[in-house]
Amino acid sequence: MKKVFAVLALLIAVSCGDDQGIQLLNKADFETAVNGKSVSLYTLRGGTLVMQVTNYGARVISLWTLDRYGKYADVEIGYENINRYINNTGERYLGAAVGPVANRIANGKFTLDGKEYSLPQNNNGQTLHGGTLGIDCIVWDVFSQKENEIVFKTTLPDGQDGFPANRTILMTYTLTQKNEFKVTYEATTDANTVLNLSHHSFFNLEGDGEGTILDHVLTINSKAITPVNELLIPTGEIMEVEGTPFDFRAPHAIGERVGADHPQLKAGAGYDHNWIIDREDNGEVIKVAEVYSPNSGRGMEVWSDQVAIQFYCGNFFNGSYNNKYGKPILYRGAIALETQRYPDAPNQPSFPSVVLKPGETYKHTCIYKFYAK
């Protein structure tokens, strides 16, 4: 009977377009200029989802979705104004597009076509998510916008953050009638380069600031990870997850084994690793992961055409700074699921290539599909 009432509540909310409980952020709090380019806040609606994004770093600021009782909550960890993103003293990558090479590059160096390139070392001597600017600290052009979709565009000049080539990226955020937040990327280059884009939303399916994600139940379609050293750089090995706390082929609560005595959990201070998806590298969009909150009934499937996914469980949040609602962002208070190719691929010949050449088009689809039960 409880389930029947939950379904009825959800149907009523959907049919009436009920936005009760949604607190849209003030657009004026996100209007500014960075390096002479205008920054603003945009609101998208599709299915039962409501999302606000800014063109500064193409960041998702809030994402409202229903629970099993038809009640909205904002499941996106974020800040309340643009100044906190620009002059950030907390987590830099909240809700952002990341690249041009997501994740880490060892020692901030790689060699391409016999030439060594040096990059900003912005993470313990390594390059993280593209370096000083990346694509998260630039102002994207809004190429087009409609009620459920926004298209961003940027051209990264040759030499930005040390990477070669002029690279043009077209990135689209779409909210579908199936309650999907869909991210699609296309990119081209005028010279050989390396490219591995991703999206870095932090989710809590209870709501932004509503406790930790340790009771969230996770499934990942993967039988192996790329283990890392103490600097979170892949060793080049492949580690089977069978019999380890990294085996999420069957559903497990995130907090169930995160404190286990395993060298990789010590290296990552918890889960902060790259899972290799059980799939062919054929461009097909398939389901790669799923996370579910038993308390709220909210769930999120992750679909992608990429060969890997980074699962990070908020090990470096510490409660010392607040979210957009004035609540502390707690230790392990959010989960990031970033579809990608392997970290440090420019330095790992055995890993799938991230080289992009003139005449080729980089393509990447990531879908976060929300449901309630």
N, C-alpha and C positions, 0 to 999 in steps of 0.2 A: 504493500500500500504506500509506503514511504517513497518507493521508486516511482510509482504512478504520479504522486503529487509533484515530485521533482520534474518529471517529464512535462506535466501540464504547465508548471511554472515557466519552464524553459520555452515551451511553445507560445505561451501568452506573451512573454517578453519579446520573442522574435517577431510575432505577428503584429504587435503593437508598436514595434520599433522603440521599446522602452529604454530610455537612457538614464533611468533613475539611478542615482548614485555616482554617475560619471562627473568628475571634476576636471573640466578642461583647464589647462594652464593658460595664462594670460599671454597673448601674442606679443604685447608690448614688452614683456620681460625678456623676449628673445630677439628683439630688433636692435641691431647694431651694425657696425661696419668693421671688417677685419682686412687690413691691407687694401683699403679702398673698395672692397666688395661687400655688398649688402647681405646681411644675415637676417632670416626671419623664421617663423614657426608656421607649420602647415598641418592641417587636420584632415585625416583620411577616414572614410567609413566604407565598410564592405562586409556583407553578411551581418553578424552581430558584433563584429570587431570595430573599435574606434582607436585610432592611433594618431599621435602627434610626433612630428619629425622636424628637425632643423637642417638647413643646408650647410651648417658648420659641421664638417665631418660626416655629413649624411647620417646624423645620429637619430635613433629612435629615442624619444624622450618619455613617452607613456604609451601603454598598450592595454586597453580595457577589454576584458573578456568575461563571460558568464561562468558561474559555478553551477553545481548540480541543482541548486534551488532557484536559478535564474537571477542571481545577484551578481552585479558587476564588481570587479576589482581591477586595479592597475597592476599588471604582473611584470612590468618593466622597471628595473632599477634605474633611477635617474635623478637629476638635479632640477631645481625649480626656476633657474634663470640661466641665461647664456654666459654671464660672467663666471659662474662656477665651472663651466666647461672650459672657458678660455684660460682663466687663472686658476687652474685646478691644483689642489693640494692633496687630492685623494686618488681614486681610481681614474686613470686617464681615459680608458677605452669604453666607458659606459655607452652602450647602444650604437657604437660607431662602425662604419665601414673601416676595414683594416687592410693594409698593403702599402706599397705594391707587392711586397712579399710578406705575407702574414706569418706570424709565429717568429721563431728565432733563427738568426744566421750567426754561426760561430765566429767569435772574435771580430765581428763586423767586417769580414772579408770574404770574397769569393773570386774565382777566376772564370772568365768567359772568353772563348776564342783566343786563349793564350794571354789575356790581359787581366791583371789583378785589379779589382775594384775595392776601395775602402769606404766604409759606411759609418755613420754616427754610431757609437757604442752606447746605447741608451738603456742598457739593462745588464748590469754586472759584467761589463766588458763585452757584451754581445749586442747585436742589433735586434730589436724587438718590433714587430709590426711595421717595418718600413723605416724606422729611424726617428729623427727629430720632428719632421713634419708628417711623414707618412701620408695617408689619405684621410686621416681622422682629424688633422689640424689644418685643413685647407677649406676654403669656401667653395662648395660645388655650385655650378650653374644649374638653375632649375630649367631644364629643357622643355618640359611640359607638365601639366597637372590637370587632373580631373578628380571627381569626388572620391574615387577609390584607388587612385594611382598617382604617383609622382615619379618623374624621370629626371635623374641627375646626370650631369656631364662634366668632365674635367679633362684637361690635357696636362700631363706631368712633363715638365721640360727635361731635356737631356741634362743629366748631372744632378737633379734634385735628390738630396740625401745620398748622393754618390752613385745612383743607379744610371745605367746608360739608356739612351734613346728617348725620343719624344713619344709618349704613350697616351693614347686617347681612350678614355673609359666612359662607357654609357651604362648606367646602373638604374634599374627600375624597382621600386617598391610598390607592390600591388596587394590590396586586400580583396580576396575573392568571396563569392557567395557561399563557398564551402568553409568559411572561417579560416582561411589560410592567409598568412603573411608570407608573400612570395618575393624573393630577392633574385633578380637576374642581372648578370654582368655580361658585357661584351667589351673587348678591348683589342686594339690594334697598335702596331709599333712601326717606326720607320727604320729601325735597326735592331739587330739581335739584342735581346734583353731577357730578364727573368721576371716572372709574374705569377703570383699565387694570392689571389684576393680572398677575403672572407668577411663575415659579419660577426660583430661582437656584442650582441644583446646579452644582458644578464637578466635571467628570469627567476622569479619566485612565484609559484603557482598558487600560493596563499595570498599574495599581494605584496607590493613594494613595502618593505620594512616589517613584514608580518612573520617574524621569527626566522629560523634557518630552513635550509632545504634538505636536512639530513633524513627526514622521513619521506622525501620524494622517492618514488620507485622508478628506477632507470633500467632500460633495456638498450643494448647496443649490438648491432648485427656485425660482430667482429670476433675472430678467434685469436687475434694477435695485436700487440702494440709495438711501437718503436721505443724501447727503453732509453732513458736519459741519464746523463751524469749529474753531478751536483749543481751544475749551472743550467740544467734543463735543456742541454743540447743532446740530440740523439747520438747514441754510441755507434750507430750504423748496423746494429744487430736487430733481429726480429725476435720478440719474446712471445711465445704461446701463452694464452691466458688460462688455459685449462688448469684447474686446481689452485688458482691464485685469486686474490681479491679484485683482480681486473676482469674477471669473467662476468660480463653482464649479458650473455646470450639468453639467459633466463632472467626475469625481473628480480632486482634486489634493491632494497632501500639503500640510499647513498651512505647513510651513517652506519649501516650494518657492519662494514668491514674496513672503513676508512682509517681506523686506528690500529689495524693489524700490523704485526711485526713483519714488514716486507721491505726490502731495500729500495724498491721503486717508490713506495709510499713515503719513505724517508727522503728520498731525492727530491720528490715533488712537493713535500710538505702536505701530502694528501694527493688527491686526484688532480693532475695537471699534465695529461699525457695525450698522445696521438694514437687513436685506435685505427687500425687498417680494416676497412670495410670489406666484408666477404662479397666480392663482386668482380665483374670484368670492367676494365676501363674503356667502356664503349659509349659513354655519353647518355646512357639511359637514366632517367630520374627514378630512383627507387627509395623505399623507406629504409633509413639507416639507423634510426634511434627513436626512442619514445621515453617520455618522462611523465609521471602521474602523481598527483597529490591526493592521497586517500582522504584527507580531511576536507578539502574543498570540492573534490570530484573533478577538478580541472585536469586535463591532460594535454600533452603537446607531442605530436609526431614530428619527426624531422625527416624530410625527403631531400635527396640530392643526387646530382650526377658526378659528384667527386669521389675519390678513392679513399678518403680518410676523414676523420672528425676529431677535433680536439675537445675533450671533456675536462672542464675546469670547475671546481666546486667552491670557489671563493675563499681559498686558503689565506689570502693576503688581506682580506677585509678584517678590520679589528674593532669596529664600533666607535672609532675616534672621530668620525665625521658623519653628518646626517644626510638623509635622502631628501627628495623634494617635498615630503610631508613632515619634515622635522624629526624623523625617527632615525636612530643610528643604523647604519648599514653593518649588520652583524657579521662576525666571523662565520664563514660558510652560510651566508645569508642569501646566496644566489648561485645559479648554475649558468655556465656558458657552454653552448654546443656549437662549435665553429666548423662548418664543412670546409674542406681544404685538400691540398696535396700535402706531402710530408714536410715537416719542419726541416730546416737546414738543407733542403734538397739541392741548392746550388753547390754545396760542398760534399754531397754524398752521391757518387756515381751510380751506386746500386739502387737508389731511390728513383721513383718515376720523375721524369724531367719536368722542370718548370720553365724551360726556355721557350720564349715566344719570338718568332721571326717575322720579318716583313712579308705581307701576303697572307699570313695566318690570322685567324680571329680566335682570341681566347673567349671561351664561353663557360658559364658557371650558373647553375640554378640551385638555390636553397629554399626550401619551403618549410615554414613552421605552421603546422596544422593543429588548430585548437579544437577541443571537444570537452564535454562535461557529461559525467555519468555517476 
